[in-house]
Every structure is written in structure tokens, then in C-alpha cells.
């Protein structure tokens, strides 16, 4: 067995990328018992030695990741494992834990300061990634309390193969069939492992599982409607029917047997929250300080929201101004084409204002959010993986109202997509947010950097872009766009406060819902969705956290470079590195660590 548990035995420093005290062999840096030329030769030899050792370990981690997480491999564009599914058995998890501990010991035996700069950053990224996985495997153990885990595995694996035409439909359908045939086993393991169900995550899972049946009944068959091989189609229909039956039985089991006993807490607690921040995001600070930072940001945004609303109509309250503004929204039928038209304007602004290099002319396509994702997202970006060589489609998913919603709920949902909010959302998801960042990912310097990264980097960049556009004067003549951007920022700041609150301070879901209603000016139906999301996505503080980390990095870079600072170059340098934890980028970009916030 491993040397665990990770919570007790692993506590090595995350930073810095280089050390200044000792050389790899323990020799004080700057001293050598040989001549200068001999010292240079020996150091060059040792550097090559450590670089070669590291390259082998980096390849092992990459390969281990792809083999262990075949659905992730499919999304990344590596299709070697398209016929496989994630093995969610305890035996497989125990084997993964042992392998990770073994690899971690080998990685820690390589001195980071003996590596080339890009390898040193990869070394830090790999170490934090392994720690993060071990924390999830040994401490969080989501499969014991979140009933949606098997749904995510099964539908994610099928969706990754159906969405893009990276191979002929017959070839992709064979892989889908293979994954579908393994699905009942995934659910069998999940039933045995769900020992501490929490009520709200169980309620979410019931909704998600029921909604996903529609994906298997309609969307998945439609994705392969051009297949003419009767035998192959019959095999697919049989496997698909079994999966549909499995889903329905699982939903019934959750409702009848699990929900009545779902009395466990969803909160992960202070210790685990701190560890996930440290190893997932590179932020190692007292929770009290981080909570205070979030409260300060929420207050700052509220003050700006109030001032901006007064510019629009000083005779009304800020909430009244925003509610009036929210009436200006497209209908459900208009939402997707309206969004598509908006993207070109945003893209052109990036070019005209020299915001960032856009490394591809391929546009993203706006589509309806897939059924299995509806309950937890308003809008999301689905881009080709960095290793994808054939399919180039990118999809900007927008959640439409459900057919069975009341007129009041439909109106409440669409108000969140008013033309001003939708602009901020599209900046976040497409230009220059997620879509541009993941276009850059293809050009990341190493294999690991194309695969591994942090939540706060990706979401922080996209959220930062919303504020950036306002800084640069986008639609400056109309303060309603600024108010909408602030509204989106208030939503993310409330996620920050609610994430810490629900998981470390005893905040209830109802209290979180009220927070979103009162502080983010959200409709009750959307506020409830946001509060519930926080029970299964404890780190959704990372939108605001990442934005603040990036703003601090930009401020420090400006101070260092002075008049030589160029915004586009800063953004390009940030994006070309992949999406590692932002604190890991600080030393590479700044030449120093310093305060991260």
C-alpha cells in the first residue's frame, strides 16, 4: 500500500521554482572544487542528466493520466483510449494511489533548480497535480457523497465521441458502443460506494440523471444518424437501451432509497478546503485572510454597481435599474442566433485594441447546452482538445428554457441573458475568454502543460476579460454594459463568499440562495441553482480568486517593466504558458515570487 494518507504525510513547499541555497549535490551555489571550465562542463552535464530524468518522468505522468482517465483523453484529442471508461472500482483507485505516491517520490528526488526553466515549471505543476489528485482520492472521495459521479463518467465518455467528427461515424460509434457496454458496471460500483450521501447533491443528481436519459434517447442516436451499417446500428441500439434502463433504475433508486437517508453534510471543511487551494491553485494563505479578501471584493463591486446604476437612472434603486435593463432580452428562439452575431464584434474589438493575439481564424459555433449539463450551467465553451488533429469544431453552449417550465420561470431565466449580460457572458466564454485561451493551449510549450492546469487560471482569465473590456472602453458610451459586467462580477464574488461559507463556515444552502438574490441581484430560480451548484463545486470561488491573482500579476509586471509594459505581450506570455496555477507563473514571468494577492 501507499505511505498515506496524503493529509498527514505530504507537506512540501509548493514554491519557489528555483532554490538559492544549495546545488543538486548539496554544494553551496557558486562554489566548485574544480577549474571554472571544469565546473561549467560538470554543471552542463548534470543539467542534461536531470533534464533527461525529468523528461522521462513527465512522460510517465502524462501517459498514466491518459490511461487512467480515458474520457479526459478523448476530450484532449488523444483517441487511443476511446473504447475504455474510467475504472471507478476501489481496486483501481487503490492502485492509482500507490502509483501516484511512487511517482511523487521520484519527482521530488529531482532538484527543481537543476532543470531548464520550462521543465522547472512543469516540475512544480506535476508535483501540485499529484498532490491534488491524492487529496481528492484519499480525503474528498466524492463518490461516497455525490451520486452524480457515475453519470458524469458515462455521459461524458459518450458525449466526447459524439460531438466532434474526428473519425468516420462508424468508427466513433464502435467506441461509443464499447463505452456503453461498460456503463452498467460503473453504476454498480457507484451504488456500493455511495456511503455518505448529502441531500442537495442527491437532489441535483436525480435531476441530472433524469435529464440525461434524453441525451441517450435522442441526442446520441441523432449524432450517428448517417451510419448505414445495420448490424452496427442494432448493436448500438441494444447497448443504448441497456444504458437507458440503467439510468432509470438508478434515478428510481436515488429517489426511493438514497434520498430518504441523504443526511450527511456536503461541506468539505476548512482543512480540505485549504489543501485544495494550496495544491490545486497554488494559494497557501490563511482562510480568514482569503475570506476577508472576498468580502472586500464583494463590497467594492457593490459600490461600483450602485454608482453605475445612478449614472443610468438616479431616481431608481440599483436593483430597479438592473431589473428594468434585464427586460431587454432575446426570446428563447432568438437567443442562439443573437449570440452568434455578437461574437464577431467582440473578436474585432480584440484585434482593434491590440488586446491579445488570436492564434486561429476558426470561429466557435453557438449551440444549445446538452441535456446532461443543463442543471449546472447557463453557458459554457467546448473547444477542440490541444491534441486534436482532425476535428476543429468549437461550441459555445447556451442553456435555453426547458419545455416544462412555467412562463414565470422562462422569463426569469431569459432575463439573465439580457443583451447587456449576454455581452459579458460572451466575453467570458468566447472572445477573449475561454475560446481564445484554449486556442493558445495548442501552442503550450510541453505535453504536460497542454494537459494539466488549474481551475483558477482558466476561469480567472475568462472573468478577468470581462473587466478588461470595460477598462479598455468597450461600449463606454452606454453604462448599461458596465452595469451588466459588474452584475456578472457580483455573481462570481457571491460564489466566492458562498463557497467558503458553505464549506468552511456553516452557511446553509438557503442562506447562500439569499446571498445571490440580495448581493448579486439574481432571480430566485437562478439564485437557487447557483447555491446548489456550490454544494458539488466547492471551489467555485476560483472565478474571483483567479481574476484577483491575475490582476496582481499584471500590476507587478507593470511595476517591473514600467514604460516597456505592453498589454498584448503580457496576455500572450500568460496564455502561451498553458494554464498552470497562476502563482507558478509568477516566478517565470516576473523572476520573483512575491505576494500573490
Secondary structure, DSSP 8 states (H G I E B T S, - for coil): --S--HHHH-------SS-SSB-TTS-BTT--SS-HHHHHHHHHHHHHHHHHHHHHHHHHHHHHHHHH-HHHHHHHT--TTTT-----SHHHHHHHHHHHHHHHHHHHTS-GGGS-HHHHHHHHHHHHHHHHHHHIIIII-GGGT-TTHHHHHHHHHHHHHHSS-SS-HHHHHHHHHHHHHHHHHHHHHHHHH--S-BHHHHHHHHHHHHHHHHIIIIIHHHHTTT---HHHHHHHHHHHHHHHHHHHHHHHHIIIIIGGG--B-----HHHHHHHHHHHH-----HHHHHHHHHHHHHHHHHHHHHHHHHH-TTS-HHHHHHHHHT-B--TTTHHHHHHHHHHHHHHHHHHTT----------EEEE--GGGGGG-SEEEE---TT-SS----EEEE----TT--HHHHHHHHHTTBHHHHHHHHHHHTSSSHHHHHHHHTT-SSHHHHH-B-HHHHHHHHHHHHHHHHHTTTTTT-HHHHHHHHHHHHHHHHHHHHHHHHHHS---HHHHHHHHHHHS---HHHHHHHHHHHHH-TTTTHHHHHHHHHHHHHHHHHHHHGGG--HHHHHHHHHHT-B--HHHHHHHHHSS-----
